[in-house]
Amino acid sequence: MADRPPRSIDGLLRTAIDSVGALELLLLLRSADGDPRSVEQLRSALGSPASWTEQQLEAFTRAGLATGDADGDWRYAPSNAQLASGVDDLAAAWQRDSRAVRRWVFRPRRRARQPRTA
């Protein structure tokens, strides 16, 4: 597998996935096939703290990858076909070579340049 992720995956890693735990949470939510999952169900499956799980789900919502409802249930819900395709590519890459995907997640990312101040 390549040292650098494909463009569709790289965009997700730059905007929505900052850890292997976040990646596993997204793939778990995706595997539910649109069925709602509670924070407790997701947290329990991953062995993660509820507060971290909630923070990640909120970040996925801001990134257009998930939705939550008033009952506290969450669904994988990509807001466009490009995001859905990127997550599909990421899931396939994870299935093929999770070690390579872990390296992609942990590789240094370019930071946006900050404007100079006078």
N, C-alpha and C positions, 0 to 999 in steps of 0.2 A: 504494500500500500504506500502511497506517496507520503513524503515528509510533510507536505502542506495539504490541507483539506481542499476539496473542490469549492468553487465559489459559492455554491448554494449552501454548503455547510459552514463555510467560513463566516458568512454573514450572520448565521445563527449564533456561532460561538462569540462573535464580537458584540452582539446585542442582547442575547437572552440567556446564554449558558456560560456561567463563570466557574463551574465546578463539575466534577463527575457526579456528585450527588444531585445537582440540578438536572444534569442530563438523564440520570436514572429516573428522577421524578417525572420529567417530561415524557420519557418513553413508557413509564408505567401508566400515566394518564392517557397516552395515546392508545395503549393496548386495551383500554376499557371499551373501545369501539363506541364512544359517545355516551356510554352509560355514566351516570353521576357517581362520583366518589367523594366521600367526606374526607376532611383533613385527617381524622382519626384512622380511616382505612389506609390512606396514603402514607401517613406517618408510621403506622404499624408495619406496613409492607417493607418500608425502607429502613426502619429502625432509627428514624430521625426525630428530633424534637418538634413538637407541634408548632412552636413559634417560627422555626426555620422553614418548615413546610409551608406555613401560611405566607411567609415573606416571599418564597420562591413562586408560589401560585399567583400572588399579586404581581410579581415581576413578569410572569408569563402573560398575565392579563394585559399589562402595559405594552408588552411586545406583540400582542395580537395572537397569542397561541392558546389561550384558555379563557374560560368564562366561569364565574362563580354566581350562585344564586342566593336568594334571601335565606334559604335553609342551610347554607354553608356547604352545599355540594358543588363540586367542580367538574368540568368537562374539558377535554381537549377540543379546541375549537379554533383552528387557524383562520385568521381573518381574510386570507386570500390564497389563491392557488400556489403562488410562489413560496409562501411559508410552508404550506402543506407538503409541497414537493421537497423543500429543503429538509424538513423533518423526516420524510420518507427516505431520503438519501442518507441522512444521519443514522436512522434506525438500521438501514441495510449495511452501512459501514460498520456500525457497532456489532452487528451479527457476524460480519466477515472477519473483523480484526479489532477487537475491543482495545487491545494494547496500543494500536496506532491511534485510535480515536482518543484515548487517554492522553497521549502525547500532544495531540492537537489541542485538547482542552487546556493543557498546562503550558503550552508554548507561549513565549512572550508575545504580547499584543502591542501593536503600535498605538500609542496614545495620540489623541487629537492634539494638535498644536495649540497652545494657548497664545492668544494675542499678546504682543508686547505692550507693556505700559510705559509711558514716558516718565 
